[in-house]
Amino acid sequence: MAAQKANSPLRTLPGIRVGHASDFRGLTGCTVILCEGGGVCGVDIRGSAAGTRDLAPCLPGHLVERVHALFLTGGSAFGLDAAGGVMQFLESRGIGFSAGKVRVPIVPAAVIFDLNLGSSKARPDPAMARRACRSARQHVAEGSVGVGTGATVGKLLGVDHATKGGVGFASLTLLGGVLVQALAVVNAFGDVVEPSTGKVLAGARRAQNSSQFVDTAERMLKGDVRRVFGATNTTVVAVMTNVVLDKLQATKVAQMAQDGLARAIRPVHTQFDGDLVFALSVGHKRADLNALGTAAAEVTARAIVRGVLTARGLGGVPACRELGGLSRK
């Protein structure tokens, strides 16, 4: 199954809508991926500092087969409470797993840590999550919005030397009308690099007023690990496809999509990151699973790059597009 074309249309595949809500004063936010008709979801976690809620329905063997939304939020573990707002929104529309007299919306969630930018007391809440649901469209906004509002990358030397992260989206169209898309929120400890060249696009900067990047991985290999790092970083990706999958197959796609993180972030999957990939299946197309996973890795890498290229500076942390004359060293 060869690719017909590669592009980044900012529209999700049918059956999926994305909504953002942002707090530009407190510098936090949340993003919801609605699949109100239900979707099969798999998950793979490689970082050691993940913050999650209700992942069990993504696991093979769980009674519930389909989810109705994915929720990505700032605010660290505090932000997980906001997922209740997504459940409220869906319940009001009669959407959820049928459990006798009630329907229970299934909403797996994952967080990033953004409390070191803006106000540490600003966290998404259920009302913000409901706003994100009401704003959900097939058109996807990118950059420093939603869960990407307070995202940063390259924190070897602290957030004062970091570069702004954000939300990125990418899409790949394969033969037979198969679509593979990825939405990524990039809040990594490491640097974001151009996959084909390894050039640092966004990451740790030499000084607060510098546009020159250090190479985080290179510095660490030379022993520059003197700082104490907390669980303050995470890249979360949602891969979406119109190929029909069961949960085992969706989990395999999520696992293969992690290769995209490894191509675009250096270093990745550290003890300081909560790196996680969801794989969400809606639609009825058929495709080879290995080809699908290969495409998932590609769109994941592209979405991560777009997350930093479309970001804008906030909270005193500049975005790479604002630095000019970027250099690795």
C-alpha positions as CSV (number, residue, x, y, z in Angstrom):
1,M,0.0,0.0,0.0
2,A,1.9,3.0,-1.2
3,A,1.3,6.6,-0.2
4,Q,-0.5,8.7,-2.8
5,K,0.3,12.0,-1.3
6,A,1.5,13.6,1.9
7,N,0.1,16.8,3.2
8,S,-1.1,18.6,6.3
9,P,-4.7,19.6,5.8
10,L,-6.0,21.1,9.0
11,R,-9.2,19.0,9.0
12,T,-9.8,15.8,10.8
13,L,-11.2,12.7,9.2
14,P,-15.0,12.2,9.3
15,G,-16.3,11.2,12.8
16,I,-13.7,13.2,14.7
17,R,-13.7,16.8,15.9
18,V,-11.1,18.7,17.8
19,G,-11.7,21.6,20.3
20,H,-9.4,23.8,22.3
21,A,-9.9,26.0,25.3
22,S,-7.0,28.3,26.4
23,D,-6.2,30.4,29.5
24,F,-3.7,33.0,28.1
25,R,-3.3,34.7,31.4
26,G,-2.5,31.6,33.5
27,L,-0.9,29.9,30.5
28,T,-2.7,26.6,30.5
29,G,-5.4,24.9,28.5
30,C,-7.0,21.7,27.3
31,T,-7.9,20.0,24.1
32,V,-10.6,17.5,23.4
33,I,-10.8,15.0,20.5
34,L,-14.5,14.0,20.2
35,C,-15.5,10.8,18.5
36,E,-19.2,10.8,19.5
37,G,-20.0,7.8,17.4
38,G,-17.4,5.8,19.3
39,G,-14.0,4.7,18.4
40,V,-11.6,1.8,19.3
41,C,-8.6,3.1,21.2
42,G,-5.2,1.7,22.0
43,V,-2.4,3.3,24.1
44,D,1.3,3.0,24.5
45,I,3.3,4.8,27.3
46,R,7.1,5.0,27.0
47,G,8.0,7.9,29.3
48,S,8.4,7.4,33.1
49,A,6.3,10.3,34.3
50,A,2.9,9.9,32.7
51,G,-0.3,11.4,34.2
52,T,-3.4,9.7,33.0
53,R,-7.1,9.0,33.7
54,D,-9.4,6.1,32.7
55,L,-7.0,4.3,30.3
56,A,-8.4,0.9,31.1
57,P,-11.0,1.0,28.3
58,C,-8.0,1.3,25.9
59,L,-6.6,-2.1,27.0
60,P,-7.5,-5.4,25.5
61,G,-9.8,-7.5,27.6
62,H,-11.7,-4.6,29.1
63,L,-15.5,-4.8,28.9
64,V,-15.8,-1.4,27.2
65,E,-14.9,-1.6,23.6
66,R,-15.2,2.0,22.4
67,V,-14.3,5.5,23.7
68,H,-16.2,8.7,23.0
69,A,-13.5,11.3,23.4
70,L,-9.8,11.7,24.3
71,F,-8.9,14.6,26.6
72,L,-5.4,16.2,26.6
73,T,-4.9,18.8,29.4
74,G,-2.4,21.0,31.1
75,G,-2.3,21.5,34.8
76,S,-0.4,18.3,35.6
77,A,-2.4,15.8,37.7
78,F,-4.7,18.7,38.8
79,G,-5.9,19.0,35.3
80,L,-7.3,15.5,35.2
81,D,-10.4,16.6,37.1
82,A,-11.4,18.7,34.1
83,A,-12.2,15.5,32.1
84,G,-15.4,15.5,34.1
85,G,-16.5,18.4,31.9
86,V,-16.1,16.3,28.8
87,M,-18.2,13.6,30.4
88,Q,-20.9,16.1,31.3
89,F,-21.0,17.5,27.7
90,L,-21.3,14.0,26.2
91,E,-23.9,12.9,28.8
92,S,-26.1,15.9,27.9
93,R,-26.1,14.6,24.3
94,G,-27.0,11.1,25.3
95,I,-23.6,9.7,24.4
96,G,-21.8,7.0,26.3
97,F,-21.5,3.3,27.2
98,S,-25.0,1.9,27.9
99,A,-25.2,0.8,31.5
100,G,-28.8,0.2,32.2
101,K,-30.7,3.4,32.7
102,V,-27.7,5.6,32.1
103,R,-25.0,6.2,29.5
104,V,-21.5,6.6,30.8
105,P,-19.2,8.6,28.4
106,I,-15.7,7.0,28.1
107,V,-13.0,9.6,28.1
108,P,-9.4,8.5,28.5
109,A,-7.2,11.5,29.5
110,A,-3.5,12.4,29.7
111,V,-1.8,15.5,31.1
112,I,1.3,17.7,30.5
113,F,3.1,19.6,33.2
114,D,2.8,23.4,32.4
115,L,2.8,24.7,36.0
116,N,6.3,26.3,35.6
117,L,5.0,28.8,33.0
118,G,2.4,31.4,33.8
119,S,0.5,30.8,37.1
120,S,1.1,27.5,38.9
121,K,-2.4,27.9,40.3
122,A,-4.0,28.1,36.9
123,R,-5.4,24.6,35.9
124,P,-8.1,23.5,33.5
125,D,-11.4,22.8,35.1
126,P,-14.6,21.1,33.9
127,A,-16.0,24.4,32.7
128,M,-13.0,24.9,30.5
129,A,-13.3,21.3,29.2
130,R,-16.9,22.0,28.3
131,R,-15.8,25.1,26.4
132,A,-13.4,23.0,24.4
133,C,-16.2,20.5,23.6
134,R,-18.5,23.3,22.4
135,S,-15.7,24.7,20.2
136,A,-14.9,21.3,18.6
137,R,-14.7,21.3,14.8
138,Q,-13.1,19.3,12.0
139,H,-10.8,22.3,11.5
140,V,-7.7,22.0,13.8
141,A,-6.0,25.0,15.2
142,E,-2.3,24.6,15.9
143,G,0.4,26.2,18.0
144,S,0.1,27.7,21.4
145,V,-3.6,26.9,21.9
146,G,-5.5,24.4,24.1
147,V,-3.2,21.9,25.8
148,G,-0.3,23.6,24.0
149,T,-0.8,27.0,25.6
150,G,1.8,26.4,28.3
151,A,3.9,23.8,26.6
152,T,7.7,24.2,26.4
153,V,10.6,22.2,25.0
154,G,14.3,21.9,25.8
155,K,14.6,22.1,29.5
156,L,18.1,20.9,30.3
157,L,19.0,24.3,31.5
158,G,15.6,25.2,33.0
159,V,12.4,26.7,31.6
160,D,14.1,30.2,31.3
161,H,16.3,28.7,28.6
162,A,13.6,26.7,26.9
163,T,11.7,27.3,23.6
164,K,7.9,27.4,23.3
165,G,6.1,24.1,22.4
166,G,2.6,23.7,21.2
167,V,0.0,21.6,19.4
168,G,0.8,20.2,15.9
169,F,-1.3,18.3,13.4
170,A,-0.4,16.2,10.4
171,S,-2.1,13.9,7.9
172,L,-1.2,11.3,5.4
173,T,-3.4,9.9,2.7
174,L,-2.7,6.3,1.5
175,L,-4.1,4.3,-1.3
176,G,-7.8,3.4,-1.1
177,G,-8.8,6.5,0.8
178,V,-7.0,5.4,4.0
179,L,-6.3,8.4,6.3
180,V,-3.7,8.5,9.1
181,Q,-3.5,11.6,11.2
182,A,-1.7,12.7,14.3
183,L,-2.3,15.5,16.8
184,A,0.6,16.1,19.1
185,V,1.2,18.4,22.1
186,V,4.9,18.9,22.4
187,N,6.2,19.6,26.0
188,A,9.4,17.7,25.9
189,F,12.5,17.7,28.1
190,G,14.6,17.2,25.0
191,D,15.0,19.1,21.8
192,V,12.8,18.9,18.8
193,V,14.9,18.2,15.7
194,E,14.3,18.0,12.0
195,P,14.0,14.3,11.4
196,S,15.9,14.2,8.1
197,T,18.9,16.2,9.3
198,G,19.0,16.1,13.1
199,K,19.1,19.9,13.2
200,V,17.7,21.4,16.4
201,L,14.5,23.3,15.6
202,A,13.5,24.1,19.2
203,G,15.1,23.3,22.4
204,A,17.4,24.4,25.2
205,R,19.0,27.8,24.4
206,R,22.5,28.8,25.5
207,A,21.2,31.9,27.4
208,Q,17.9,33.5,28.2
209,N,18.4,36.1,25.5
210,S,20.1,33.7,23.0
211,S,18.8,32.3,19.7
212,Q,21.5,29.6,19.8
213,F,20.6,26.1,20.8
214,V,22.7,23.7,22.8
215,D,22.4,20.0,21.8
216,T,20.7,18.5,24.9
217,A,21.6,14.9,24.1
218,E,25.2,15.8,23.3
219,R,25.5,17.8,26.6
220,M,24.1,14.9,28.6
221,L,26.5,12.4,27.0
222,K,29.3,14.7,28.2
223,G,28.1,14.6,31.7
224,D,25.9,17.7,31.9
225,V,23.2,16.1,34.1
226,R,23.9,18.1,37.2
227,R,20.4,19.6,37.5
228,V,17.6,17.9,39.4
229,F,14.8,17.3,37.0
230,G,11.2,16.7,38.0
231,A,8.3,15.1,36.2
232,T,7.7,18.3,34.3
233,N,7.7,17.1,30.6
234,T,5.4,15.1,28.3
235,T,4.7,14.7,24.6
236,V,1.2,13.3,24.1
237,V,0.1,12.1,20.6
238,A,-3.3,11.0,19.3
239,V,-3.0,9.0,16.1
240,M,-6.4,8.8,14.3
241,T,-7.3,6.6,11.3
242,N,-10.4,5.6,9.3
243,V,-9.1,2.0,9.3
244,V,-11.1,-0.5,11.3
245,L,-9.0,-1.9,14.2
246,D,-9.5,-4.0,17.3
247,K,-7.8,-2.9,20.5
248,L,-4.8,-5.2,20.0
249,Q,-4.2,-3.7,16.6
250,A,-4.8,-0.1,17.8
251,T,-2.2,-0.8,20.5
252,K,0.3,-1.9,17.9
253,V,-0.2,1.2,15.9
254,A,0.4,3.3,19.0
255,Q,3.6,1.4,19.7
256,M,4.8,1.9,16.1
257,A,3.9,5.6,16.3
258,Q,6.4,6.0,19.1
259,D,9.1,5.8,16.5
260,G,7.9,9.2,15.3
261,L,8.7,10.6,18.8
262,A,12.2,9.1,18.5
263,R,12.8,10.7,15.1
264,A,11.7,14.2,16.1
265,I,12.7,14.5,19.8
266,R,16.2,14.0,21.2
267,P,16.4,12.6,23.9
268,V,13.0,11.1,24.3
269,H,11.2,8.7,26.6
270,T,13.3,9.8,29.6
271,Q,12.5,9.5,33.3
272,F,11.5,13.1,33.1
273,D,8.9,12.7,30.3
274,G,5.4,11.2,30.4
275,D,5.4,10.3,26.7
276,L,2.2,8.6,25.6
277,V,0.5,7.8,22.3
278,F,-3.2,7.0,21.8
279,A,-4.3,5.3,18.5
280,L,-8.0,5.9,17.7
281,S,-9.8,4.0,15.0
282,V,-13.1,5.2,13.4
283,G,-14.4,4.3,10.0
284,H,-14.4,1.1,8.0
285,K,-11.4,1.1,5.7
286,R,-9.0,-1.8,5.5
287,A,-5.2,-1.6,5.5
288,D,-2.1,-3.6,6.2
289,L,-1.3,-3.1,9.9
290,N,2.4,-2.7,9.4
291,A,1.9,-0.1,6.7
292,L,-0.5,1.7,9.0
293,G,2.0,1.7,11.8
294,T,4.7,3.0,9.5
295,A,2.4,5.9,8.4
296,A,1.5,6.6,12.1
297,A,5.2,7.1,12.9
298,E,5.6,9.4,10.0
299,V,2.6,11.7,10.8
300,T,3.6,11.7,14.5
301,A,7.1,13.1,13.6
302,R,5.5,15.7,11.3
303,A,3.0,16.7,13.9
304,I,5.7,17.2,16.5
305,V,7.7,19.4,14.2
306,R,4.6,21.4,13.4
307,G,3.9,21.8,17.1
308,V,7.0,23.9,17.6
309,L,7.0,25.6,14.2
310,T,3.4,27.0,14.7
311,A,3.9,27.9,18.4
312,R,4.2,31.5,19.5
313,G,6.2,32.9,22.4
314,L,4.3,33.2,25.7
315,G,5.3,33.8,29.3
316,G,8.8,35.1,28.4
317,V,9.6,31.9,26.5
318,P,10.2,32.6,22.8
319,A,9.0,30.3,19.9
320,C,11.6,29.1,17.3
321,R,9.9,31.2,14.6
322,E,10.6,34.3,16.6
323,L,14.3,33.6,17.3
324,G,15.7,34.0,13.7
325,G,19.1,32.8,12.6
326,L,18.7,29.5,14.4
327,S,21.8,27.5,15.1
328,R,22.5,24.3,16.9
329,K,25.5,25.5,18.8
